[in-house]
């Protein structure tokens, strides 16, 4: 082999080794970063407070964005109506965000959740240990992928019987209930535009109220609460 060919061969070998070494260093860095980011659910709860907007998914802390005024108005309206209905009929407890719901591989903060009285033992001081009986998520541009994707399948797999997806921008509400195969099916409102909840027996309301809420007293009269 000529001297020139030996030099070319040595240069190629050096380049391959350098590239392999670089790839290994990148993998090592990524592995270290991954290990740093992954925390137990217990440690996650210890790191956050009431003002921290975050969820826990497969050992990672996922930060979320602040809610819009319209988002908060819908949550406020539903919280008042839900809470009054549930309290009057002694059905359980209603909790708005921020409050953690711990599932198999995630800790989510639904915008609103309802837990039936017979499942109250799941309720811990700082989180719900297991599924709620009804979950409401208000879609925002930032959360649409999670609400329609990850959370939809997580909630379905966890066996949450009823899941509401409310989109203020499109003025569209979707109500899902588990069928006999434990899969979510879209349940429409009736001919008058009224949705009837499966988990809150006797609770029904015109869906248009979500976009133009009437006075709370009128709602309570409609639900025969006063």
C-alpha positions as CSV (number, residue, x, y, z in Angstrom):
1,X,0.0,0.0,0.0
2,X,1.4,3.4,-0.9
3,X,2.0,6.1,1.6
4,X,-0.8,8.2,0.2
5,X,-3.3,5.4,0.5
6,X,-2.2,4.7,4.1
7,X,-2.8,8.4,4.9
8,X,-6.3,8.3,3.4
9,X,-7.1,5.1,5.3
10,X,-5.8,6.5,8.6
11,X,-7.8,9.7,8.1
12,X,-11.0,7.7,7.4
13,X,-10.5,5.6,10.5
14,X,-9.9,8.8,12.6
15,X,-13.1,10.4,11.2
16,X,-15.2,7.3,11.9
17,X,-13.9,7.1,15.5
18,X,-14.5,10.9,16.0
19,X,-18.1,10.6,14.7
20,X,-18.7,7.5,16.9
21,X,-17.3,9.3,19.9
22,X,-19.5,12.4,19.2
23,X,-22.6,10.3,18.8
24,X,-21.8,8.5,22.1
25,X,-21.3,11.9,23.9
26,X,-24.6,13.2,22.5
27,X,-26.4,10.0,23.7
28,X,-24.8,10.3,27.2
29,X,-25.9,14.0,27.4
30,X,-29.5,13.1,26.4
31,X,-29.6,10.2,28.9
32,X,-28.4,12.5,31.7
33,X,-31.0,15.1,30.8
34,X,-33.7,12.5,30.6
35,X,-32.7,11.2,34.1
36,X,-32.7,14.7,35.5
37,X,-36.2,15.5,34.2
38,X,-37.8,12.4,35.4
39,X,-39.2,12.5,38.9
40,X,-41.6,10.4,41.0
41,X,-45.1,11.6,41.6
42,X,-44.3,12.2,45.2
43,X,-41.4,14.4,44.3
44,X,-43.5,16.2,41.7
45,X,-46.1,17.1,44.4
46,X,-43.3,18.3,46.7
47,X,-41.9,20.6,44.0
48,X,-45.1,22.4,43.0
49,X,-47.4,24.7,44.9
50,X,-50.9,26.1,44.4
51,X,-49.6,28.7,41.9
52,X,-47.6,26.2,39.8
53,X,-49.3,25.3,36.5
54,X,-48.0,21.8,35.8
55,X,-48.9,18.2,35.2
56,X,-47.0,15.0,35.7
57,X,-46.8,12.6,32.7
58,X,-44.6,9.4,32.7
59,X,-42.2,10.9,35.2
60,X,-41.9,14.3,33.5
61,X,-43.1,17.7,34.7
62,X,-45.1,19.4,32.0
63,X,-45.7,23.1,32.4
64,X,-49.0,24.6,31.2
65,X,-50.1,28.1,30.2
66,X,-52.3,30.5,32.2
67,X,-56.0,30.3,31.3
68,X,-58.0,33.0,29.4
69,X,-60.8,35.0,30.8
70,X,-63.4,33.2,28.8
71,X,-62.0,29.9,30.0
72,X,-62.2,31.0,33.6
73,X,-65.8,32.3,33.2
74,X,-67.0,28.9,31.9
75,X,-65.1,27.1,34.8
76,X,-66.7,29.5,37.3
77,X,-70.2,29.0,35.9
78,X,-69.9,25.2,35.9
79,X,-68.3,25.1,39.3
80,X,-71.2,27.1,40.9
81,X,-73.9,25.0,39.1
82,X,-72.2,21.7,39.6
83,X,-71.4,22.3,43.3
84,X,-74.9,23.5,44.1
85,X,-76.5,20.5,42.4
86,X,-74.1,18.0,43.9
87,X,-74.5,19.5,47.4
88,X,-78.3,19.6,47.3
89,X,-78.5,16.0,46.3
90,X,-75.6,14.8,48.5
91,X,-73.9,13.2,45.4
92,X,-70.2,13.8,46.2
93,X,-67.7,16.5,45.7
94,X,-66.8,19.0,42.8
95,X,-63.3,20.4,42.5
96,X,-62.0,23.0,40.0
97,X,-58.4,23.3,39.0
98,X,-55.8,23.4,40.3
99,X,-56.2,20.0,41.9
100,X,-54.3,16.9,40.8
101,X,-55.9,13.7,39.6
102,X,-53.4,10.8,39.8
103,X,-53.9,8.1,37.2
104,X,-51.6,5.1,36.3
105,X,-48.9,7.1,34.5
106,X,-49.9,10.7,34.9
107,X,-51.0,13.4,37.3
108,X,-53.4,15.7,35.5
109,X,-55.2,18.9,36.6
110,X,-58.7,18.8,35.0
111,X,-60.4,22.1,34.8
112,X,-63.3,20.6,36.7
113,X,-63.9,17.1,38.2
114,X,-66.7,15.4,40.0
115,X,-66.2,12.5,42.4
116,X,-69.2,10.5,43.5
117,X,-69.7,10.1,47.3
118,X,-69.1,6.3,47.1
119,X,-65.6,7.0,45.8
120,X,-64.6,9.6,48.4
121,X,-61.9,7.4,49.8
122,X,-59.8,8.3,46.7
123,X,-59.7,11.9,47.8
124,X,-56.4,12.8,49.5
125,X,-55.2,16.1,50.9
126,X,-53.4,17.3,47.8
127,X,-54.6,15.0,45.0
128,X,-57.2,12.5,43.9
129,X,-55.7,9.0,44.0
130,X,-57.4,7.5,41.0
131,X,-60.1,8.5,38.5
132,X,-62.9,11.0,38.9
133,X,-66.4,10.1,37.8
134,X,-66.7,13.1,35.5
135,X,-64.0,15.4,34.1
136,X,-64.4,18.7,32.2
137,X,-61.6,20.2,30.1
138,X,-61.9,23.7,28.5
139,X,-59.9,23.7,25.3
140,X,-57.4,26.5,24.6
141,X,-55.1,26.8,21.6
142,X,-52.2,25.7,23.8
143,X,-54.0,22.7,25.2
144,X,-56.0,21.3,22.2
145,X,-53.4,18.6,21.5
146,X,-53.4,17.3,25.1
147,X,-57.1,17.6,25.6
148,X,-58.1,15.8,22.4
149,X,-55.1,13.5,22.2
150,X,-53.2,12.4,25.3
151,X,-55.8,13.2,27.9
152,X,-58.7,11.7,25.9
153,X,-57.0,8.3,25.7
154,X,-55.6,8.5,29.3
155,X,-59.1,9.2,30.7
156,X,-60.6,6.5,28.5
157,X,-58.1,3.9,29.6
158,X,-58.5,5.0,33.3
159,X,-62.2,4.3,33.0
160,X,-63.4,7.8,33.7
161,X,-67.1,7.3,32.8
162,X,-67.9,10.8,31.4
163,X,-65.6,13.4,29.7
164,X,-66.6,16.8,28.6
165,X,-64.5,18.8,26.0
166,X,-65.6,22.4,25.7
167,X,-64.1,24.6,23.0
168,X,-65.0,28.3,23.7
169,X,-63.5,29.6,20.4
170,X,-65.6,27.4,18.3
171,X,-68.5,27.4,20.7
172,X,-68.6,23.6,20.5
173,X,-69.1,21.2,23.4
174,X,-68.5,17.4,23.1
175,X,-69.8,15.0,25.7
176,X,-68.3,11.5,25.8
177,X,-69.5,8.6,27.8
178,X,-68.0,5.1,28.1
179,X,-69.9,2.4,26.3
180,X,-70.1,-1.3,27.2
181,X,-66.6,-1.9,25.6
182,X,-65.1,0.9,27.9
183,X,-64.6,3.2,24.9
184,X,-65.7,6.8,24.6
185,X,-68.7,7.5,22.5
186,X,-69.9,11.0,21.6
187,X,-73.3,11.7,23.2
188,X,-75.3,14.4,21.5
189,X,-77.7,16.9,23.2
190,X,-81.4,16.3,22.7
191,X,-83.7,17.9,20.1
192,X,-84.0,21.0,22.3
193,X,-80.2,21.3,22.6
194,X,-80.2,20.0,26.2
195,X,-77.4,17.7,27.4
196,X,-78.3,15.0,30.0
197,X,-75.4,13.8,32.2
198,X,-75.1,10.1,32.9
199,X,-73.0,10.5,36.1
200,X,-75.0,13.3,37.6
201,X,-78.4,11.8,37.5
202,X,-81.1,14.5,36.8
203,X,-78.5,17.1,35.8
204,X,-79.4,18.5,32.3
205,X,-78.8,21.9,30.8
206,X,-79.0,23.8,27.4
207,X,-75.5,23.7,25.9
208,X,-75.8,27.3,24.7
209,X,-75.6,28.4,28.3
210,X,-71.9,27.7,28.1
211,X,-71.4,30.6,25.7
212,X,-74.0,33.0,27.2
213,X,-74.6,32.0,30.8
214,X,-77.9,33.1,32.3
215,X,-78.2,34.5,35.8
216,X,-77.2,31.8,38.3
217,X,-80.6,32.0,40.1
218,X,-82.4,31.2,36.8
219,X,-80.2,28.2,36.3
220,X,-80.9,27.0,39.8
221,X,-84.6,27.4,39.2
222,X,-84.3,25.4,36.0
223,X,-82.6,22.6,37.9
224,X,-85.3,22.7,40.6
225,X,-82.8,23.6,43.2
226,X,-84.7,26.7,44.5
